[in-house]
Amino acid sequence: QLISGLPFCDYMAQELLNPLGMVNSTFDKHKVLENGNFAVGQIDNHEVPFTPIPMIPAGALFSSVTDMTRFLSFQISRGELAKKQILGTKFIEQMREPQFGETTADYYGLGVAVNWTPRVQAVVCQHGGGGYGYLAAQAWIPEHNIGLALLTNQGDPEVYALSLGIMARMIRAKYGTIPRKTEKSDKPEWEEY
């Protein structure tokens, strides 16, 4: 904010959300309330009053599935959308690099978890979110050029496992089977959905 002179919400809209065409996405809770077009969170089948997520910029993006698919396309195409380079490829690659000196197959990049996932025999990049009756999972597999976004207004913690199950089916649809790799992991595979 000091460098750009803009509040974080405005900067993100100007530099990322608008160039990506994410017209139904914002970090600004006031815009969400003014618009009124948002899902109502649910916990144990009870509505949760609108409660802003207080962790900007670590979270608190209000979005739609359509907008999140634009973000996924931007990630999969390494910073490009509609044949326009929005962010340099080197910055997309930096997001996927270990940031804390990890030497394992599972680590955290810049705003993205990167995991070798036996279930899909590939590296999965993902970032989830949730709170106050909402859960979200966005995940993509750069090697296979696939990704998905799941947004729910239920507090079901299985949303990431569900996304892996769907991506496994996407890989099978694309290749007929899940290509096997030689990498090993000591982590158990997720249950099938």
BABA-515088 format. One line per field, with one value per residue: residue number from 0; residue in one letter; x, z, y of N, C-alpha, C, CB in turn. Coordinates in Angstrom, 1 decimal. Each point is the difference from the previous one (the first is absolute). Last residue first. Glycine has a CB too. Example, Ala and Ser with C-alpha at 12.3 -4.5 7.8 and 13.67 -1.06 7.14 Angstrom:
2
num = 1 0
residu = s a
nc1 = 12.8 -0.9
nc3 = 7.1 2.1
nc2 = -2.2 -5.1
cac1 = 0.9 -0.9
cac3 = 0.0 0.0
cac2 = 1.1 1.2
cc1 = -0.8 0.9
cc3 = 0.8 0.0
cc2 = 1.1 1.2
cbc1 = 1.2 -1.9
cbc3 = -2.2 1.2
cbc2 = -0.6 -1.2
END
This chain:
193
num = 192 191 190 189 188 187 186 185 184 183 182 181 180 179 178 177 176 175 174 173 172 171 170 169 168 167 166 165 164 163 162 161 160 159 158 157 156 155 154 153 152 151 150 149 148 147 146 145 144 143 142 141 140 139 138 137 136 135 134 133 132 131 130 129 128 127 126 125 124 123 122 121 120 119 118 117 116 115 114 113 112 111 110 109 108 107 106 105 104 103 102 101 100 99 98 97 96 95 94 93 92 91 90 89 88 87 86 85 84 83 82 81 80 79 78 77 76 75 74 73 72 71 70 69 68 67 66 65 64 63 62 61 60 59 58 57 56 55 54 53 52 51 50 49 48 47 46 45 44 43 42 41 40 39 38 37 36 35 34 33 32 31 30 29 28 27 26 25 24 23 22 21 20 19 18 17 16 15 14 13 12 11 10 9 8 7 6 5 4 3 2 1 0
residu = y e e w e p k d s k e t k r p i t g y k a r i m r a m i g l s l a y v e p d g q n t l l a l g i n h e p i w a q a a l y g y g g g g h q c v v a q v r p t w n v a v g l g y y d a t t e g f q p e r m q e i f k t g l i q k k a l e g r s i q f s l f r t m d t v s s f l a g a p i m p i p t f p v e h n d i q g v a f n g n e l v k h k d f t s n v m g l p n l l e q a m y d c f p l g s i l q
nc1 = -14.0 3.7 3.1 5.6 4.6 3.3 5.5 4.0 -0.1 3.6 0.0 -0.3 -5.6 -3.9 -3.7 -5.2 -2.4 -2.3 0.6 -4.5 -3.1 3.8 1.3 -4.8 -0.4 4.2 -1.8 -4.2 2.8 2.9 -4.2 -1.9 4.3 -0.4 -4.9 -0.2 -0.6 -4.9 -1.3 -2.6 0.7 4.5 2.7 3.3 2.7 3.2 4.1 2.2 4.3 2.4 3.8 -2.5 -4.7 -2.4 -3.3 -2.7 -3.3 -2.9 -3.3 -3.1 -1.3 4.5 3.7 2.1 3.5 3.4 3.5 2.2 3.3 0.7 4.2 -2.7 -1.3 -3.6 1.3 4.8 1.0 4.6 -2.5 1.1 -3.8 0.8 1.4 4.7 0.1 0.3 1.6 -0.9 4.4 4.0 3.3 -2.6 2.5 -4.3 -0.5 1.1 -2.9 -4.7 0.9 4.4 -2.3 -3.4 3.8 2.3 -4.2 -2.3 -5.9 -1.9 2.0 -5.0 -1.2 -2.6 4.2 5.1 1.3 -1.3 -4.7 -0.5 0.3 -2.6 -2.6 -0.1 -1.0 -3.2 -1.3 -0.1 -2.8 -2.7 0.3 1.1 2.9 0.3 5.2 0.6 4.3 4.0 -0.7 -3.7 -1.0 -4.3 -3.7 -4.9 -4.4 -4.7 -1.9 -0.5 -5.2 0.9 1.3 4.8 1.2 -1.3 1.5 -3.3 3.1 -1.0 -2.6 0.0 3.7 0.0 1.3 3.2 1.1 0.3 2.6 3.2 2.1 -3.8 -1.0 -3.3 3.6 4.5 1.4 4.3 0.1 -3.7 2.3 4.8 -0.1 -4.8 -1.7 4.4 0.3 -4.8 0.8 4.7 -0.4 4.7 4.3 2.6 3.5 -3.2 -3.2
nc3 = -4.2 1.9 4.5 -1.5 1.2 4.8 -1.1 -0.8 -5.8 -3.6 -5.2 -3.7 -1.5 -3.0 -2.7 1.5 -5.3 -3.1 0.9 0.2 2.2 2.9 0.5 0.6 2.9 2.2 -0.2 1.9 3.3 0.6 0.3 3.0 2.4 -0.4 1.2 3.6 3.0 -1.5 1.9 -5.0 -3.0 -2.9 -4.3 -2.0 -4.4 -2.5 -3.5 -3.6 -1.8 2.9 1.4 2.0 2.1 3.0 4.2 2.0 4.0 3.1 4.0 2.3 4.7 1.6 -2.5 -4.0 -3.4 -1.9 -3.9 -2.5 -3.4 0.3 -2.7 -1.0 2.1 2.9 3.9 0.6 -1.0 1.1 1.1 -0.4 2.6 -1.9 2.9 -0.4 2.0 4.5 -1.8 -0.4 -1.8 3.4 -0.2 0.9 0.4 -1.4 -4.9 -3.7 -4.7 -1.3 0.8 -2.2 -3.8 0.4 0.6 -3.7 -2.6 2.0 -0.3 -4.7 -5.1 -2.8 -1.8 4.4 3.4 0.6 4.5 -1.0 -0.2 4.6 2.2 -3.7 -0.3 5.0 -0.3 -3.5 2.8 3.7 -3.0 -1.0 4.7 2.4 4.8 4.1 1.8 4.9 -0.1 -0.2 -1.3 4.2 3.7 1.2 -3.8 1.9 1.0 -2.1 3.9 -2.0 -0.3 1.8 -2.6 1.7 -3.6 -4.9 -1.5 -4.4 -4.7 -1.7 -2.6 3.3 -1.0 4.3 2.4 -3.8 -0.4 5.0 -0.1 -4.5 -1.4 -4.2 -3.9 -3.0 -2.9 -0.1 -4.3 2.1 -0.5 3.5 3.0 -1.2 -0.8 0.6 2.9 2.2 0.0 1.4 3.3 1.1 -1.7 -3.1 1.3 -0.1 3.7 3.8 -1.7
nc2 = -41.0 -4.0 2.5 1.7 -3.6 1.3 2.1 -2.5 0.2 -1.9 2.0 -3.3 1.1 -2.8 3.5 -2.0 -1.4 3.4 4.8 2.4 -3.1 -1.6 4.7 1.0 -4.0 1.6 4.6 -2.0 -2.6 3.9 2.8 -3.5 0.2 5.0 -0.5 -3.2 3.8 2.3 4.3 1.3 3.6 -2.1 1.5 -3.6 1.8 -4.0 0.2 -3.0 1.0 -3.2 2.9 3.8 -1.8 4.1 0.0 3.7 -1.9 3.5 -1.0 3.9 -0.7 1.4 -3.1 -2.3 0.1 -3.6 0.9 -4.4 -1.2 -5.6 -2.2 -5.3 -4.0 1.6 -3.1 0.7 5.5 2.2 5.4 4.8 3.0 5.4 3.6 -2.1 -5.7 -3.4 -5.3 -4.8 -1.5 3.2 3.4 4.8 4.3 2.1 0.4 -4.0 2.5 0.6 4.8 -0.1 -2.2 3.7 3.1 -2.4 0.2 5.1 0.5 0.8 -0.5 -0.8 -4.4 -0.7 -1.4 -1.4 -1.2 -4.8 -1.4 -1.9 4.5 2.1 -4.1 0.1 4.8 -1.2 -3.8 3.4 2.8 -4.1 -1.5 5.4 1.8 2.7 -1.3 -0.2 -2.3 3.1 4.7 -0.5 -3.2 1.8 -1.6 2.7 -3.4 0.4 -4.3 -5.4 -2.4 -5.6 -3.9 0.9 4.0 2.0 5.2 1.5 1.3 5.7 3.0 3.6 2.7 2.5 -4.1 -0.9 4.8 0.0 -4.2 0.3 -4.0 -1.7 -3.2 1.3 1.9 -2.1 1.6 1.3 4.9 0.4 -3.5 1.5 5.0 1.5 -3.7 -0.6 5.0 0.4 -3.7 1.7 5.8 2.2 1.7 -4.1 0.9 0.8 -3.3
cac1 = -1.4 -0.7 -1.1 -1.3 -0.9 -1.0 -1.4 -0.4 -0.4 -0.7 0.1 0.9 1.3 0.7 1.4 0.9 0.5 -0.4 1.0 0.9 -0.7 -0.4 1.2 0.3 -1.0 0.3 1.2 -0.4 -0.8 1.0 0.7 -0.9 0.0 1.3 0.0 0.4 1.5 0.4 1.3 0.0 -0.5 -1.1 -0.5 -1.2 -0.4 -1.4 -0.2 -1.4 -0.8 -1.1 0.4 0.6 1.1 0.4 1.2 0.4 1.2 0.3 1.2 0.4 -1.0 -1.4 -0.4 -1.3 -0.4 -1.3 -0.2 -1.3 0.1 -1.2 0.1 0.5 1.3 -0.1 -1.3 0.0 -1.2 0.0 0.1 0.4 0.6 -0.5 -1.4 -0.5 0.5 -0.8 0.5 -1.1 -0.9 -1.0 0.7 -0.4 1.1 0.6 0.3 0.0 1.3 0.0 -1.1 0.4 0.9 -0.8 -0.7 0.9 0.1 1.1 1.1 -0.5 0.8 0.6 1.2 -0.5 -1.4 -0.6 -0.1 1.2 0.7 0.4 1.0 1.2 0.5 0.7 1.3 0.9 0.5 1.1 1.2 0.4 0.6 -0.9 0.1 -1.3 -0.4 -1.1 -1.2 0.2 -0.2 0.5 1.4 0.9 1.2 1.2 1.1 1.2 -0.1 1.0 0.7 -0.4 -1.3 -1.0 0.6 -0.8 0.7 -0.1 -0.5 0.9 0.0 -1.0 -0.5 -0.7 -1.2 -0.8 -0.5 -1.0 -1.2 -0.7 0.4 0.5 1.0 -0.9 -0.9 -0.7 -1.5 -0.4 0.7 -0.6 -1.4 -0.2 1.1 0.6 -1.0 -0.2 1.2 0.0 -1.2 0.2 -0.4 -1.4 -0.8 -1.0 0.6 0.9 -0.8
cac3 = -0.1 -1.3 -0.4 0.4 -1.0 -0.6 0.3 1.1 1.1 1.1 1.3 1.0 0.2 1.2 -0.2 0.7 1.2 0.1 -0.4 -0.9 -1.2 -0.7 -0.6 -1.2 -1.1 -0.5 -0.9 -1.3 -0.7 -0.5 -1.2 -1.1 -0.4 -0.7 -1.4 -1.0 -0.2 -0.2 0.6 1.1 1.2 0.7 1.0 0.7 1.2 0.4 1.3 0.5 -0.5 -0.8 -0.9 -1.2 -0.2 -1.3 -0.2 -1.4 -0.4 -1.4 -0.3 -1.4 -0.8 0.2 1.2 0.6 0.9 0.5 1.1 0.6 0.6 0.1 0.9 -0.5 -0.6 -1.4 -0.6 -0.6 0.4 -0.9 0.5 -1.1 0.5 -0.6 -0.1 0.3 -0.9 -0.3 0.5 0.4 -1.2 -0.2 -0.9 0.1 0.0 1.3 0.6 1.5 0.5 0.2 0.9 1.4 0.4 0.2 1.3 1.1 0.3 -0.6 1.0 1.1 1.2 0.6 -0.7 -1.3 -0.2 -1.2 0.1 0.5 -1.2 -0.9 0.7 0.1 -1.4 -0.2 0.7 -0.8 -1.1 0.4 0.2 -1.3 -0.7 -0.6 -1.5 -0.4 -1.4 -0.1 -0.4 0.0 -1.3 -1.3 -0.3 0.4 0.4 -0.8 0.9 -0.8 -0.4 0.8 -0.7 0.5 -0.6 0.5 0.9 0.8 0.7 1.4 0.6 0.6 -0.7 0.6 -1.1 -0.9 0.7 0.1 -1.3 -0.2 0.5 0.6 1.4 0.7 1.1 1.2 0.3 1.2 -0.3 -0.2 -1.2 -1.2 -0.3 -0.2 -0.6 -1.2 -1.1 -0.5 -0.7 -1.3 -0.8 -0.5 1.0 0.0 0.4 -1.0 -1.3 0.0 0.0
cac2 = 0.6 0.3 -0.9 0.4 0.5 -0.9 0.4 -0.8 0.8 -0.7 0.6 -0.8 0.5 -0.3 -0.4 1.0 -0.5 -1.3 -1.0 0.5 0.3 -1.2 -0.6 0.9 -0.3 -1.3 0.1 0.6 -1.1 -1.0 0.5 -0.1 -1.5 -0.3 0.7 -0.9 0.0 -1.3 -0.2 -1.0 0.8 -0.5 1.0 -0.4 0.9 0.2 0.6 -0.1 1.2 -0.5 -1.0 0.6 -0.9 -0.2 -0.9 0.2 -0.6 0.1 -0.7 -0.2 -0.7 0.5 0.7 -0.2 1.1 -0.1 0.9 0.3 1.4 0.8 1.1 1.3 -0.2 0.4 -0.3 -1.3 -0.6 -1.2 -1.3 -0.8 -1.3 -1.2 -0.1 1.3 1.0 1.1 1.3 0.8 0.1 -1.1 -1.0 -1.4 -1.0 -0.1 1.3 0.0 -0.5 -1.5 -0.4 0.4 -1.1 -1.2 0.2 -0.2 -1.4 -0.7 -0.1 0.9 -0.3 1.1 0.3 0.5 -0.2 0.5 1.4 0.6 0.5 -1.2 -0.8 0.9 0.1 -1.3 0.0 1.0 -0.8 -0.9 0.8 0.5 -1.1 -0.9 -0.3 -0.4 0.3 0.9 -0.6 -1.5 -0.7 0.6 -0.3 1.1 -0.7 0.2 0.4 0.5 1.4 0.7 1.1 1.3 0.4 -0.9 -0.9 -0.9 -1.1 0.1 -1.2 -0.9 -1.3 -0.9 -0.8 0.8 0.3 -1.2 -0.2 0.9 -0.5 1.1 -0.1 1.2 -0.3 -0.3 1.1 -0.6 -0.1 -1.4 -0.5 0.6 -0.5 -1.4 -0.7 0.7 0.1 -1.3 -0.5 0.7 -0.4 -1.4 -1.0 -0.4 1.1 0.3 0.2 1.1 1.2
cc1 = -0.7 -1.3 -0.6 -1.0 -1.4 -0.8 -1.0 -1.4 -0.4 -0.3 -0.8 0.1 0.8 1.4 0.8 1.5 0.8 0.4 -0.5 0.9 0.9 -0.8 -0.3 1.2 0.4 -0.9 0.5 1.2 -0.4 -0.8 1.0 0.7 -1.0 0.0 1.3 0.1 0.5 1.5 0.5 1.3 -0.3 -0.5 -1.2 -0.3 -1.3 -0.1 -1.5 0.0 -1.5 -0.9 -1.1 0.4 0.7 1.2 0.2 1.3 0.3 1.3 0.3 1.3 0.4 -1.0 -1.4 -0.2 -1.3 -0.3 -1.5 0.0 -1.4 0.3 -1.2 0.2 0.6 1.4 -0.1 -1.3 -0.2 -1.2 0.1 0.3 0.3 0.8 -0.6 -1.5 -0.5 0.7 -1.0 0.5 -1.2 -0.8 -0.9 0.7 -0.4 1.1 0.7 0.5 -0.1 1.3 0.0 -1.1 0.5 0.9 -1.0 -0.7 0.9 0.1 1.1 1.1 -0.4 0.8 0.6 1.2 -0.5 -1.5 -0.7 0.0 1.2 0.8 0.5 1.1 1.3 0.6 0.7 1.3 0.9 0.5 1.2 1.3 0.5 0.7 -1.1 0.0 -1.5 -0.3 -1.1 -1.3 0.2 1.4 0.4 1.5 1.0 1.2 1.2 1.0 1.3 -0.1 0.9 0.7 -0.6 -1.4 -1.0 1.0 -0.9 0.7 -0.1 -0.7 1.1 -0.1 -1.0 -0.7 -0.9 -1.4 -0.9 -0.7 -1.2 -1.3 -0.7 0.5 0.5 0.9 -0.9 -1.0 -0.8 -1.5 -0.4 0.7 -0.5 -1.4 -0.2 1.1 0.7 -1.0 -0.2 1.2 0.0 -1.2 0.2 -0.3 -1.5 -0.8 -1.0 0.6 0.9
cc3 = -1.2 0.2 -1.3 -0.4 0.6 -1.1 -0.6 0.5 1.2 1.1 1.0 1.3 1.0 0.0 1.3 -0.3 0.7 1.3 0.0 -0.6 -1.1 -1.3 -0.7 -0.7 -1.3 -1.1 -0.5 -0.9 -1.4 -0.8 -0.6 -1.3 -1.2 -0.5 -0.7 -1.4 -1.1 -0.3 -0.1 0.6 1.1 1.1 0.7 1.0 0.6 1.2 0.3 1.4 0.4 -0.5 -0.9 -1.1 -1.3 -0.1 -1.5 -0.1 -1.5 -0.2 -1.5 0.0 -1.5 -0.9 0.0 1.3 0.7 0.9 0.3 1.0 0.5 0.7 -0.1 1.1 -0.6 -0.7 -1.5 -0.7 -0.7 0.6 -1.0 0.5 -1.2 0.7 -0.6 -0.2 0.5 -0.7 -0.3 0.6 0.3 -1.3 -0.2 -1.0 0.1 0.1 1.4 0.5 1.6 0.6 0.3 1.0 1.5 0.5 0.3 1.4 1.2 0.4 -0.6 1.0 1.1 1.3 0.4 -0.8 -1.3 0.0 -1.2 -0.2 0.4 -1.2 -1.0 0.6 0.0 -1.4 -0.2 0.7 -0.9 -1.1 0.4 0.1 -1.4 -0.6 -0.4 -1.5 -0.1 -1.4 -0.3 -0.4 0.0 0.2 -1.3 -0.4 0.3 0.5 -0.9 1.0 -0.8 -0.5 1.0 -0.7 0.6 -0.4 0.7 0.9 0.8 0.6 1.5 0.7 0.6 -0.6 0.5 -1.1 -0.9 0.6 0.0 -1.4 -0.2 0.5 0.9 1.4 0.6 1.2 1.3 0.6 1.1 -0.3 -0.3 -1.3 -1.3 -0.4 -0.3 -0.6 -1.3 -1.2 -0.7 -0.9 -1.4 -0.9 -0.7 1.1 -0.1 0.3 -1.1 -1.4 0.0
cc2 = -0.5 0.7 0.4 -1.1 0.4 0.7 -0.9 0.5 -0.8 1.1 -0.7 0.7 -0.9 0.6 -0.2 -0.5 1.1 -0.7 -1.4 -1.1 0.5 0.3 -1.2 -0.6 0.8 -0.5 -1.4 0.1 0.5 -1.1 -0.9 0.6 -0.1 -1.4 -0.3 0.6 -0.9 -0.1 -1.4 -0.1 -1.0 1.0 -0.5 1.0 -0.6 0.9 0.1 0.7 -0.2 1.2 -0.5 -1.0 0.5 -0.9 -0.1 -0.8 0.4 -0.8 0.1 -0.8 -0.1 -0.6 0.4 0.8 -0.4 1.2 -0.1 1.0 0.3 1.3 0.8 1.0 1.3 -0.1 0.4 -0.3 -1.4 -0.8 -1.1 -1.4 -0.8 -1.2 -1.3 -0.1 1.4 1.1 1.1 1.3 0.9 0.2 -1.2 -0.8 -1.4 -1.1 -0.1 1.4 0.0 -0.5 -1.5 -0.4 0.3 -1.1 -1.1 0.2 -0.3 -1.4 -0.8 0.1 1.0 -0.4 1.3 0.5 0.7 -0.3 0.7 1.6 0.9 0.5 -1.1 -0.8 0.8 0.0 -1.3 0.0 0.9 -0.8 -0.9 0.8 0.4 -1.1 -0.9 -0.2 -0.6 0.4 1.1 -0.7 -1.5 0.3 0.5 -0.2 1.1 -0.8 0.1 0.5 0.4 1.5 0.7 1.1 1.3 0.4 -0.9 -0.8 -0.9 -1.3 0.3 -1.2 -0.9 -1.4 -1.0 -0.8 0.9 0.3 -1.3 -0.1 1.0 -0.5 1.0 -0.4 1.3 -0.4 -0.3 1.1 -0.6 -0.1 -1.5 -0.5 0.6 -0.4 -1.5 -0.9 0.6 0.0 -1.3 -0.4 0.6 -0.4 -1.4 -1.0 -0.4 1.2 0.4 0.3 1.2
cbc1 = 0.8 1.1 -0.5 0.6 1.3 -0.2 0.8 2.4 -0.7 1.2 0.4 1.2 -0.8 -1.3 -0.1 -1.7 0.0 0.1 1.7 0.0 -2.0 -0.1 1.4 -0.9 -1.8 0.8 0.6 -1.9 -0.8 1.6 -0.3 -2.0 0.5 1.2 -1.6 -1.0 0.2 -2.3 -0.6 -1.9 -0.9 0.7 1.0 0.5 1.2 -0.6 2.1 -0.4 1.6 0.1 1.7 0.8 -1.1 -1.0 -0.4 -1.1 -0.3 -1.1 -0.3 -1.0 -1.6 1.1 2.3 0.0 1.2 0.1 1.9 -0.6 1.9 -1.5 2.5 -1.1 -0.6 -1.9 -1.0 1.5 -1.1 2.6 -1.3 1.0 -1.2 -0.6 0.1 2.1 0.3 -1.3 2.4 -1.5 0.7 -0.1 2.3 -2.3 1.3 -2.2 -1.9 0.4 1.3 -1.6 -1.4 1.4 0.8 -1.6 0.2 1.9 -0.3 1.2 -1.6 -2.4 1.9 -1.8 -1.0 -2.3 -0.3 2.1 2.0 1.2 -2.2 -2.1 -1.0 -1.5 -2.3 -1.6 -1.0 -2.0 -2.1 -1.0 -1.4 -2.4 -1.4 -1.7 2.5 -1.1 2.4 0.6 0.5 1.7 0.8 -2.3 -0.2 -1.5 -0.5 -0.9 -1.0 -1.4 -1.5 1.6 -2.0 -0.5 -0.3 1.5 1.9 -1.8 2.0 -2.2 0.8 1.6 -0.9 -1.3 2.2 1.6 1.1 2.1 2.0 1.2 1.4 1.1 2.2 -1.6 0.6 -1.8 0.1 2.0 0.6 1.8 1.9 -0.6 -0.3 1.8 1.4 -0.5 -1.9 0.5 1.5 -1.1 -1.3 1.3 -1.6 0.0 1.7 -0.1 1.7 0.5 -1.8
cbc3 = 1.3 -1.0 2.4 -0.2 -1.8 2.3 0.2 0.7 -1.6 -0.5 -1.1 -2.0 -0.5 0.3 -2.2 1.8 -0.9 -2.4 0.9 1.2 1.4 2.2 1.8 1.2 1.7 2.3 1.2 1.1 2.2 1.9 1.0 1.6 2.4 1.4 0.9 1.4 2.4 -0.8 1.5 -1.1 -1.5 -0.5 -1.3 -0.4 -1.0 -0.9 -0.2 -1.3 -1.9 1.3 1.7 1.5 1.1 -0.7 2.2 -0.3 1.6 -0.3 2.0 -0.6 1.6 0.8 0.3 -1.0 -1.4 -0.2 -0.7 -0.5 -1.5 0.0 -0.1 -2.2 -0.4 0.6 2.3 1.8 0.4 -0.5 1.9 -1.3 2.2 -2.2 -0.1 -0.7 -2.0 2.1 -0.3 0.4 -0.7 2.5 0.8 0.7 1.0 0.9 -1.3 0.0 -2.0 -1.9 -1.0 -0.8 -2.4 -1.9 -0.4 -1.5 -2.4 -0.1 2.0 -0.4 -1.4 -1.0 -1.9 1.0 2.6 -1.3 1.3 -0.6 -1.2 0.8 2.3 0.3 -1.0 1.5 1.7 -0.7 0.0 2.2 0.6 -0.7 1.2 -0.4 0.1 2.0 -0.9 2.2 1.3 1.8 -0.9 -0.6 1.4 1.9 -1.4 -0.6 2.0 -2.0 2.0 0.3 -1.5 2.2 -0.5 2.0 0.4 -1.8 0.0 -0.1 -1.8 0.3 -2.1 0.5 -1.1 0.5 2.2 0.3 -1.1 1.5 1.7 -1.4 -0.7 -1.2 -1.1 -1.5 -2.5 0.5 -2.4 1.5 0.5 1.3 2.5 1.7 1.3 1.1 1.7 2.3 1.6 1.1 2.1 2.0 1.2 -2.5 -0.8 -0.6 0.7 2.4 1.2
cbc2 = 2.0 -2.0 -0.4 2.4 -1.3 -1.1 2.4 -0.3 1.8 -2.2 2.2 -0.9 2.4 -2.1 1.3 0.6 -2.5 -0.1 1.5 2.2 0.6 -1.1 1.0 2.0 -0.6 -0.5 2.1 1.3 -0.8 0.5 2.3 0.2 -0.8 1.8 1.8 -1.8 0.5 -0.6 1.8 -1.3 1.9 -2.4 1.9 -2.5 2.1 -2.3 1.3 -2.2 0.3 -2.1 -0.7 1.8 -2.0 2.3 -1.3 2.3 -2.0 2.3 -1.6 2.2 0.8 2.1 0.8 -2.2 1.7 -2.5 1.6 -2.3 0.7 -2.0 0.0 -0.5 -2.4 1.6 0.3 -0.8 2.2 -0.1 0.8 2.0 0.1 1.2 2.5 1.2 -1.6 -0.5 -0.8 -2.0 -2.3 -0.4 0.8 0.7 1.7 0.8 0.9 -2.5 1.0 -0.1 1.8 1.8 -0.4 0.7 2.4 0.7 -0.4 2.1 0.2 -0.7 -1.0 1.6 -1.2 0.6 -0.2 -0.3 -0.1 -2.1 0.0 -1.2 0.5 2.0 -0.2 -1.1 1.5 1.4 -1.4 -0.1 2.0 0.1 -1.6 1.8 0.3 1.3 0.0 0.8 -2.0 0.3 2.1 0.9 -2.0 0.3 -2.0 2.3 -1.2 0.6 0.5 -2.1 0.3 -1.0 -2.4 -0.4 1.7 -0.2 1.4 1.4 -1.6 1.9 1.1 2.0 0.2 1.9 -0.2 -1.4 1.1 1.6 -1.2 1.7 -0.8 1.5 -2.2 -0.8 0.5 -1.5 -0.2 -0.7 1.6 2.0 -0.2 -0.4 1.6 2.2 0.3 -0.9 1.3 1.9 -0.3 -0.6 1.6 0.3 1.6 -2.4 -1.7 -0.5 -1.2
END
